[in-house]
Amino acid sequence: MKILGISAHYHDSAAALVVDGVPVCAVQEERLSRRKNDASFPVNAIDWCLERAGIDPADLDAIVFYERSMLKFERILTCTLRAFPRSWRSFPNAINNTLGEKVWVRGIISSHLGVPRRKIFFTDHHASHAAAAFVTAPTLRAAILTADGVGEWATLTVGRGERRADGSTDIALDREIRFPHSLGMLYSTFTAYLGFAVNEDDCSARRAARTNLSIWRPQREGGLRTAPPACSGCSRTRCWTSRGGSAMRAVCRICVSPAAWR
């Protein structure tokens, strides 16, 4: 069985191909479009996977989108209406953003690949996380924990995965914590507090936890935080870390050779 998996319309869109239960290839759209955190429909990634495997779209048995778009739209609409009238400013943007391409995914996939709509399926957001972790792991049985900002409604799930003797894989998510209770959003809050972009510079927050925190500590001027220090080499304010022993200085990874960071 040949299954094409697709994620899109949030950040880091991608495509992956699984043949008879074995991951064959996967690639993020940004690697081909050269746009960082490319969230557009992964046309290039899909074409690359199919070409790499030497199959045509008609040969696919199923195309699976990584989350249930309408269930996610339900959450956004429900939470926005519950917060009204405090949410009246964000309501138009939230609805416009969701009603763009996100709820019409089935038609977009069918149009691009030329496959019948009956071959297109949707799975739960956290089931996709669980599958990405378990299917690529060298184990026959495992407990699975997933945690992120929010999927459809779930923000954290606990389950189990098992590979059977016939090569099939079974993944079951038994428990979940639901929005608005979210460990991932708590992490994003601290990322934003440190002055970094949420869902983009989170790795910078992780680096801050293991380096000299004195150079990362937000400075307040007139009640406002200043931006992270710019790179001493190219003045970039992203993708930077500290280097230089006791005399710490901000240096962008682009400005040094990879060997310097080993």
Backbone torsions as a table, in degrees:
resi	resn	phi	psi	omega
1	MET	NA	134.0	-178.9
2	LYS	-109.6	119.4	-176.4
3	ILE	-124.1	128.0	176.3
4	LEU	-104.2	124.6	177.3
5	GLY	-102.8	140.1	-176.6
6	ILE	-133.5	135.7	168.5
7	SER	-127.2	143.0	-176.1
8	ALA	-167.1	166.9	170.1
9	HIS	71.4	20.7	171.0
10	TYR	-131.7	-80.4	169.7
11	HIS	-155.8	150.4	179.1
12	ASP	54.1	56.9	177.1
13	SER	-62.8	153.5	-173.8
14	ALA	-160.6	171.5	175.1
15	ALA	-138.8	148.3	178.7
16	ALA	-143.2	146.4	-178.6
17	LEU	-121.0	128.6	178.2
18	VAL	-119.9	127.3	-180.0
19	VAL	-119.9	118.8	-179.8
20	ASP	53.3	41.9	176.3
21	GLY	81.4	1.8	-178.4
22	VAL	-113.8	124.6	176.3
23	PRO	-62.4	123.8	-178.2
24	VAL	-97.0	-45.9	179.6
25	CYS	-161.6	156.8	178.0
26	ALA	-157.4	147.0	-180.0
27	VAL	-157.5	144.0	174.8
28	GLN	-83.7	147.1	-179.3
29	GLU	-61.9	-33.8	-177.9
30	GLU	-63.3	-25.7	179.5
31	ARG	-69.3	-23.8	-177.8
32	LEU	-105.3	-34.6	179.3
33	SER	-84.0	-18.9	-178.3
34	ARG	65.5	26.4	174.7
35	ARG	-113.3	118.8	-176.1
36	LYS	-58.8	133.7	179.1
37	ASN	55.4	37.9	-178.7
38	ASP	-58.7	120.4	-177.6
39	ALA	-104.5	1.8	-177.1
40	SER	-69.9	165.5	177.8
41	PHE	-57.1	126.8	-169.0
42	PRO	-77.3	65.5	-179.6
43	VAL	-59.9	-47.3	-178.4
44	ASN	-66.1	-39.8	-179.1
45	ALA	-66.3	-39.7	178.3
46	ILE	-63.8	-48.5	-179.9
47	ASP	-61.1	-39.2	-179.3
48	TRP	-64.8	-44.0	-179.3
49	CYS	-63.3	-44.1	-179.0
50	LEU	-66.6	-40.5	179.1
51	GLU	-67.7	-39.3	-179.9
52	ARG	-62.0	-38.6	-178.8
53	ALA	-87.0	-11.0	178.9
54	GLY	69.7	38.8	179.4
55	ILE	-126.9	159.4	177.4
56	ASP	-98.3	157.4	177.6
57	PRO	-55.0	-34.3	-179.2
58	ALA	-65.8	-20.6	-179.5
59	ASP	-80.6	-12.0	-178.1
60	LEU	-71.4	136.8	176.9
61	ASP	-86.7	-27.5	-179.4
62	ALA	-158.6	148.0	171.6
63	ILE	-122.4	124.6	-173.5
64	VAL	-118.6	125.4	174.8
65	PHE	-89.5	146.2	-165.2
66	TYR	-75.2	-7.9	177.9
67	GLU	-153.5	169.3	179.9
68	ARG	-94.8	101.6	-171.8
69	SER	-61.0	-41.6	-177.5
70	MET	-69.9	-33.5	177.4
71	LEU	-69.2	-36.1	176.5
72	LYS	-67.9	-39.1	176.4
73	PHE	-62.4	-36.8	176.9
74	GLU	-60.3	-44.3	179.2
75	ARG	-62.8	-47.6	-178.0
76	ILE	-60.8	-44.8	-179.4
77	LEU	-66.2	-44.7	-179.2
78	THR	-61.8	-48.2	-177.6
79	CYS	-67.7	-35.3	179.0
80	THR	-68.0	-41.7	179.8
81	LEU	-70.3	-35.1	177.5
82	ARG	-63.6	-33.9	-176.8
83	ALA	-86.7	-3.5	-179.5
84	PHE	-65.9	139.4	10.8
85	PRO	-91.0	1.1	-179.0
86	ARG	-63.3	-24.0	-175.5
87	SER	-95.7	10.6	-172.9
88	TRP	-64.3	-27.6	179.1
89	ARG	-72.3	-38.6	-176.7
90	SER	-87.6	-15.6	-175.2
91	PHE	-58.9	-50.8	-178.7
92	PRO	-59.3	-41.5	-178.7
93	ASN	-67.7	-40.7	-179.6
94	ALA	-63.8	-43.9	-178.6
95	ILE	-70.8	-41.9	179.9
96	ASN	-63.8	-39.7	179.9
97	ASN	-66.1	-39.6	-178.3
98	THR	-74.3	-37.3	-176.7
99	LEU	-83.2	2.9	177.9
100	GLY	-66.2	-90.6	178.9
101	GLU	-110.4	-17.5	-167.9
102	LYS	-63.4	-36.5	-177.6
103	VAL	-92.3	-0.4	-179.9
104	TRP	-112.6	28.0	-173.5
105	VAL	-61.0	-41.8	-177.2
106	ARG	-58.5	-44.6	179.8
107	GLY	-67.1	-37.1	179.6
108	ILE	-65.0	-44.9	179.8
109	ILE	-64.1	-46.5	-179.2
110	SER	-61.5	-39.9	-179.1
111	SER	-68.0	-41.4	-176.8
112	HIS	-72.4	-44.0	-175.1
113	LEU	-90.5	-16.3	-178.3
114	GLY	68.8	34.2	-179.8
115	VAL	-109.4	153.3	177.8
116	PRO	-65.1	148.5	-177.2
117	ARG	-62.9	-24.3	-179.5
118	ARG	-67.2	-16.0	178.7
119	LYS	-88.0	-4.9	-174.8
120	ILE	-100.0	127.0	-177.2
121	PHE	-127.2	164.7	177.6
122	PHE	-127.9	142.4	176.9
123	THR	-124.4	168.2	179.6
124	ASP	-71.0	146.1	-179.3
125	HIS	-54.8	-48.0	-177.1
126	HIS	-76.6	-22.8	172.6
127	ALA	-66.6	-33.9	176.4
128	SER	-65.8	-43.4	176.1
129	HIS	-59.6	-46.0	-178.2
130	ALA	-62.4	-41.9	180.0
131	ALA	-66.2	-41.1	179.2
132	ALA	-60.4	-35.2	-179.8
133	ALA	-78.1	-45.8	-172.1
134	PHE	-79.6	-43.1	-176.0
135	VAL	-63.0	-30.7	-178.9
136	THR	-92.3	0.6	-178.4
137	ALA	-91.4	144.9	-179.5
138	PRO	-84.4	58.5	-178.6
139	THR	-144.2	153.1	-179.5
140	LEU	-91.3	-22.7	-177.0
141	ARG	-149.7	139.1	-178.4
142	ALA	-160.4	151.8	167.3
143	ALA	-83.5	145.3	-174.8
144	ILE	-126.0	129.2	174.0
145	LEU	-121.9	125.6	175.6
146	THR	-120.5	141.1	178.9
147	ALA	-149.3	128.8	175.0
148	ASP	-151.2	-162.4	179.5
149	GLY	-66.4	-66.8	176.2
150	VAL	-167.7	144.5	174.1
151	GLY	-100.1	-112.1	171.6
152	GLU	-77.7	-65.7	172.2
153	TRP	-124.9	-31.4	-176.4
154	ALA	-72.8	144.8	175.2
155	THR	-118.4	-21.6	177.4
156	LEU	-149.8	135.0	179.2
157	THR	-133.3	153.7	176.0
158	VAL	-128.3	131.4	-179.3
159	GLY	-157.5	-158.1	-177.5
160	ARG	-148.5	153.2	177.5
161	GLY	-131.3	148.5	-179.3
162	GLU	-150.0	137.1	174.4
163	ARG	-100.2	128.2	-179.5
164	ARG	-88.2	168.6	-177.8
165	ALA	-65.2	-27.6	-179.4
166	ASP	-82.6	3.5	177.7
167	GLY	94.3	-9.8	178.9
168	SER	-76.2	159.9	-177.5
169	THR	-124.1	136.2	178.2
170	ASP	-120.1	125.5	178.1
171	ILE	-126.0	126.4	-179.8
172	ALA	-128.9	129.3	176.0
173	LEU	-102.1	115.6	-170.3
174	ASP	-93.0	-36.3	-176.5
175	ARG	-133.0	156.2	177.8
176	GLU	-151.7	153.4	168.7
177	ILE	-107.3	136.8	-172.0
178	ARG	-109.2	155.7	175.4
179	PHE	-56.4	139.6	14.4
180	PRO	-93.6	6.2	179.5
181	HIS	-78.5	111.7	-171.2
182	SER	-147.5	118.7	174.6
183	LEU	-66.1	-38.2	179.8
184	GLY	-63.9	-39.3	179.3
185	MET	-70.9	-30.5	173.6
186	LEU	-63.4	-42.9	176.9
187	TYR	-61.6	-43.0	-179.9
188	SER	-63.7	-33.3	178.6
189	THR	-62.2	-43.5	178.4
190	PHE	-70.5	-33.9	175.8
191	THR	-59.6	-45.7	179.3
192	ALA	-67.1	-38.0	179.9
193	TYR	-61.6	-35.2	179.4
194	LEU	-75.9	-6.4	176.2
195	GLY	98.3	10.1	-178.2
196	PHE	-100.4	161.4	179.9
197	ALA	-80.5	127.2	179.1
198	VAL	-66.4	142.0	-179.2
199	ASN	67.7	7.9	-179.7
200	GLU	-134.9	-42.8	-177.6
201	ASP	-111.1	23.9	-178.2
202	ASP	-61.1	-31.3	179.4
203	CYS	-64.5	-29.1	177.4
204	SER	-66.2	-36.4	176.5
205	ALA	-65.9	-36.7	177.7
206	ARG	-66.7	-39.6	178.5
207	ARG	-65.6	-33.7	-179.9
208	ALA	-62.9	-29.3	-177.6
209	ALA	-71.8	-19.1	-176.4
210	ARG	-119.4	10.9	177.9
211	THR	-120.2	-172.4	-179.8
212	ASN	-67.0	103.2	-173.8
213	LEU	-66.1	-17.6	-178.1
214	SER	-63.7	-27.4	-179.2
215	ILE	-87.9	-9.5	-179.1
216	TRP	-103.1	-14.9	-172.6
217	ARG	-60.3	126.5	-179.7
218	PRO	-59.8	135.3	177.4
219	GLN	-102.4	130.8	-179.0
220	ARG	-101.6	128.7	177.3
221	GLU	-129.5	114.0	-179.1
222	GLY	64.9	28.8	178.8
223	GLY	86.8	-1.6	-178.8
224	LEU	-116.3	145.3	176.8
225	ARG	-78.9	143.1	173.5
226	THR	-82.4	160.5	178.7
227	ALA	-72.2	162.0	175.6
228	PRO	-57.2	147.2	-178.8
229	PRO	-59.4	146.2	179.9
230	ALA	-79.1	157.0	178.0
231	CYS	-64.2	137.7	-179.8
232	SER	-72.5	-12.0	-179.8
233	GLY	-97.4	-40.9	-175.2
234	CYS	-132.6	5.5	176.3
235	SER	68.6	15.4	175.3
236	ARG	-71.1	150.5	179.0
237	THR	-110.5	5.8	178.4
238	ARG	-126.7	164.6	177.0
239	CYS	56.8	41.0	-179.0
240	TRP	-119.7	161.8	175.6
241	THR	-149.4	-172.3	-176.0
242	SER	-104.7	151.0	-176.7
243	ARG	-158.2	147.3	173.0
244	GLY	122.0	17.8	176.7
245	GLY	68.4	-131.7	-177.4
246	SER	-69.7	-31.6	177.3
247	ALA	-90.7	81.3	-174.2
248	MET	-71.7	140.2	174.6
249	ARG	-145.2	150.1	-178.7
250	ALA	-80.1	125.2	-179.7
251	VAL	-134.0	127.8	177.9
252	CYS	-70.4	142.5	179.6
253	ARG	-62.9	-24.0	179.3
254	ILE	-69.1	-25.5	-173.1
255	CYS	-89.7	-0.1	178.9
256	VAL	-131.0	160.2	179.3
257	SER	-76.1	151.7	179.4
258	PRO	-55.5	-32.6	-178.7
259	ALA	-61.7	-26.5	-176.9
260	ALA	-69.1	-16.0	-175.7
261	TRP	-104.9	4.5	-180.0
262	ARG	-81.1	NA	NA
